[in-house]
């Protein structure tokens, strides 16, 4: 991923990239909703928690905006 503002390059996992694309296409969803989409409606509670943690990490790094 390339940050055009400062020229930085970032490497993200395929799951993180898919999650960011999903959030861009369907903003306002919950971690549970995104987890279900990522895992074809079979996400466990643990997997939903992992997606929530990934969303927090992505927001902390400025890749996504939560609550917008």
Buried (B, 14 or more C-beta within 10 A) or exposed (E): EEEEEEEEEEEBEEEBEBBBEBBEEEEEBEBBBBBBBBEEEEBEEEBBBBBBEBBEEBBEEEBBEEEE
